[in-house]
Structure formats: structure tokens, C-alpha cells
Amino acid sequence: MDNSPFPNPPALPVVGLALVVPKRHAKRAATRNLVKRQMREALRRRCVDWAGRQMLIRQRSAFSPQQYRSAVSDALRDAVRGELELLFAQARR
């Protein structure tokens, strides 16, 4: 008998998720948090594609601080989102 407080827990799209944003690529914590939020959101939008999988998403290159002066700018958010969309499209093939 299950004593869970939730009778029908929601199905999680991914069994395991690890997000890695190295400090050497994003010096400011606000930037690292923005990148991780965008990673989670990109994965959430594709929960059906990745159901039951374990995932590791790691940032491999830095975003230029000269190009994106603000740690939480809309331009940086759009750049991160665009790269993630491209990554997931390639991984799906």
C-alpha cells in the first residue's frame, strides 16, 4: 500500500537531469542561473521527445561578455534559447 500524499503523482518527462554551466564560461551567478533556466524550459517544451531518459546538458563555450553586457539581458536569453533549440533539433535526428 502506497502512503504517498499524492495519489497520482505527475509523470516526470526525464528520469535524471544534470545541468552544468561552468563558472569559467559564465562568471556571474545571474548568467549561470539564466542559462540553467533556459535549459530547463527548452527541455520542458520537449518533454514528450525525451520521456524516460537521463540527460546531461553542459555549456561548452562562453557567451561573449562584450556582446552581452547584462547578465540577464533579453539578447542573452534569446541567444541561449536559440542554441538550445538547435542542439535539441540535432539530437532528435
N, C-alpha and C positions, 0 to 999 in steps of 0.2 A: 504494500500500500504506500502510495506516494504522499508525503506530508508537505508537499510544496505549497506555498501560499498562492501560487499562480496555477490554476487548474490546467490551462492550455498555454504554456509559455510560447512566445512567438519563435518561429524558426529563424535561426541566425543564418545569414547568407554565406558566411565564411566561417569555417571551423576554427582557424587560427589566423591572426593578423599581426604582423610586426611592421612598424613604420620606422625608418631610420633616416634622420636628417642630421648629418654630421655638422658639428659646430664649425669646422673649417670651411664648409660651404655656405653656411648661414650664421653669421656671427651673432646676430641679435635673436634673443629668445622669441620676440614677436614674429620675426620672419620664419623661424623654425615652426612655431605654432601654426602660422598661416599655411605653410606648406603641408603640414600634417592634416589640418582641417580639410584642405583641398583633396588630399589623398583619400581621406575617409569618404568625402562626398562623392568623388568620382567612383569609388567602389560601391557605395550605396546605390548610385544610379544604375549600376550593372549587377545588382545582387543576383539576378536570375542567371547571368552568364557564369558566375563564379561560385555558385552554391555548392557547399560541401568541400571546398578547397582550403588549403592552407596557403597563405600569401605572405610574402616579404616584399615590401616596396622600399627601395633605398634611393635616395637622391645621390646621383653620381657626379654631378657637376654643379658649380656655383652659378647663381644669378648675379650679374654684374651690379655691384653697389653703386657704380657711377650711373648706370642706366635706371636703376630702381632705387631712388634715394630714400623713399619712405619704406619702412619695414612692412607696412600693411596697405600699400597703395593698390588701387584698382588695377593698374597696369601690371603689377607683380602678380596679383591674383589671377588675372586673365592669362598671363604667360604660363603660370604653373598649371592652370586648368587646361590650356592648350596642349602642353607637353604630356600631361596625363592622358588626355583623350587620344593622342597619337600613340602613346605607349599601350593603352588598352586595345586600341584597334589593331596594332601589330601583334599583340599577344593572342588575340582572338583567332587570327589566321592560322 
